[in-house]
């Protein structure tokens, strides 16, 4: 059985983590399927936004600790956990951050460990009121991975990032929204409709400009103000040559809705 379910609604490609009995915990198979699904969406010109969610009552409980690549075995030498990251998580996460279209996470339940950081690596996160985020790594003697050490301090500052990572406490979705970790907390019954509405809205917008915005935000904290200004100028130079800029200005002057086509 596939561990990623793929759907399409207009210009929105939906990728559903589908191991509900295991709270959608990650396996090597799921990570490969997710990377391949992201690559397929990236190559599909009509797709202009990707929505990632989970089946059942969880978004993703993190790594499946029964996976042979990570499961401790007292009768064998310790496993090299970095192998799992280097060969399965990291290629998937790099593909996610390089997507040529925006990516939304609709967190429908618990997002723990690598599952939490998978959601946070997306461009925008909407979560159900009953959802929660847990940096569960220290509970099993590990440090955050799957991009957590890069994402958390950039999103909420070092002090809050350290609290979340060291204590591994459950963070309710409402609190995650209040501290700026996620974009929005919504009633459970409205998560699917609100996430799809947001995805459809982004799908109508200029993809290149949205992706350039992601790139600029990602690099900004490592740049001086002067360097950030130069980076902005370089991005605007590139975007100014695209058809979407001309269309956007023409539509604005004509007081009509723009029809963006670049990707």
N, C-alpha and C positions, 0 to 999 in steps of 0.2 A: 504494500500500500504506500502511495506517495505520502511524504510527510509535509509537503507544501501543497496547498490547494490554490490554484490560479483561477481568477475570475476577471471579467472585463465588463465595465459599465461605461459606455461611451469612451472617453479618452482616459479613463481611470483604470489602471491595472491593480487588482486586489490580490495580495499574497497572504494566505492564512496559514499560520503554523498549526499543523493538524496532528497532534498527538494528545488529544484531550484527556485520555485516561492517565497520562503521565504529566498532566498540567503543561503540556507542550514543552517539556524539558528538551534541551538540545542534544542531539546525537551527531556523530560525524556525518551520517546520511542526511539529516535535516540541514546541516550547515552547507553541504555541497549542493543540495537541491535549492536552498535559498540563494546561494551565489549564482547558480545557473538561471534561476528565475529572474534575478535582478539583471543579469546580462541579457536575457531575452527581452525584458522590458526596455532596457536601454537601447537595444537594437530595433525596437518596434516603433517606427515613426509616428503612427497614430496615438501612441500612448504618451500622455503629457503630464501624468502624475501617478505615483505609486502609493498605495495604501497597504500598510502591514498591520495585521491583527492576529488574534489567537482564537482557536476553536474552543468551545466549552466555557468553563468558568475561570480560565487563567489566560494571561497573555503569554508568559513564558517563565517557568520556574527556574531557569538557568540551566547549567550543565546537568545532564543525566549522569549521575555518579555511578550507575551500573554499566555505562559504556566501557567496553574492554580497554579502550585507550587510556582511561583515567582511573578505573576502579582499582583500589588497593588490593594486593594479593599477598598475604603473609608468606606464601610459599615461593614467591618470585621477587626479583629485585624491584625497588620502587620505580614507578612509571615516570617518564619524563613528561611532565604536564605542559612544558613549553612546546612540545611537538604538536599537541592538539591546537594550541594557539597559532603557531606558525603556519600550520598546514590546513587548518579548517576555519578558525575564527577570523584570523587576520585577513586572509584573502576576501572573505565575505564582507567584512566591515570596510575594507578599502574600496570594494566595489560599490558598497552602499554610499560612501561619502563622495564617490566620483560619479554618481548618477547624473545624467544630463537633464533630468527632470526632478522636481521636488518630491520628497518622500515624507509621508505622514505616518505616524504610529497611532493606532487606536487601541489603547490599553484597556482591555475589557475585564481584567482581574489582576491577580498578583503578577508583578514583574520583578523577579529576584535575580541577583547575581548577574551573570552575562545576559539574562533576559532583560533586566532593567537597563543595562548599558546598550543593548541592541535598540531599545526604544529611544533612549536619549541620543543615540547617534543619528536618528532621523531628523529631518529639518524642522518638524513640528510634532508635538505630542499632545493628543487629546486623551483624557482618561475618564473612565466611569467613576462615579462617586464611591463605589465599593472597591475600586482598584487600590493597589498599594505598590510601593517601590521599596526594595530591600537590597542593600549592598551586603549580601550574606557571606562574603568571602572569609572574613576573619573567624566566622563561626566554625569553619572547617580547617583553620590554620593556613589560610591563603591571603594574599593581597588582592585588591581589585584588578581585574583585567578587562579585556574586551573594550578597551578605550576608556574605562572608568577614571583612571588617574589623569587623563587629559581632559575629559569632558566635565567632570564634577567641579573642579576649581574654577573653570571658565564660566560655568553656569551659575554657581551659587557662592563663589568665593572660597578661599582656603579653609576658613574656620568651619563653615557648614559642611564643606566637603570632607574634612577630617572627621567631624562628628558622625556623619553618615557612614563613612568607610570604617572607622574604628569600632563603633558600637554595633553596627549592623542592625539597628532598630527598624521596625516597620514604619514607613512614612506614608500616611494616608494621602490619597490623591488631592484632596482639598488643600492639605498643607504643602504638598509639592507645588501646586499652582500658586499658593500664596508666597512661597519663597522664590518663585521664578524658575523652578526646575522644569516645569512643563507649561505649555501654553494655556490649557483650559481643562477644568474639571466639569463634567456634565452629568445630569441624571443618567442612571444606567440605561433606561429605556430609550434615551435619545442619543447614545454614543454612536451607534451605527449611522443614523441619519445625519447627525451633525458632522461626523468625520467624512462621510461621502459628500455632503454639501461643501465642506471646505476643500476636499480634493477636486470636486468639479469646478469650484471657483478658481483654484490654482491652475487647473488644466486650461482655463480660458485666458490665462495671463501669459506674458512673454517669458518662455522657458529660459532663454539665455540670460535674461536679466535676473530671474530668480536664482539661477545657479551661480551667477556672478556675485550676487548678494551673499550666498553661502560662502563662497570662496573668500570674499573680502572680510566677512565676520571671522572666519577661521584663522586668517593670517593676522588680524589686527592686533591681538594681544601680544604678539611677538615682534611688533614693529614700533618704532618711535612715531610720534605724531607726524613728523616730516615724511617718514617712510610710508605711513598710511596714506597721506595725501598723494604721494607719487603712485602708490598702488591703485588708488581710486582713479587717478587720471589715466593710467594704463587700461583699466577695465572699461572706462567710459569711451576711450578711443576705440577699443574693440567693439563695444556695443553700438557705437555710433555708425559703424559701417553696415550693421545688420538691417534687414528689411523691416523688422519690428519697430525700430526707432522711427523710421519714416511713416509707417502705418500709424503708430501711436500719435505722432504729431498731427498727421492728416485727420485722424479721427477726432482728436481733441478740438481742432479748429472747426471741423464740420459738426461738432456736437453730436456725434454718433458713437456707438460702441465699436471699439477697435477689434479687428480680426487678426490676431497674432498667429503667425505660421512658422516662425523660426524655431529651431530646436537644437 
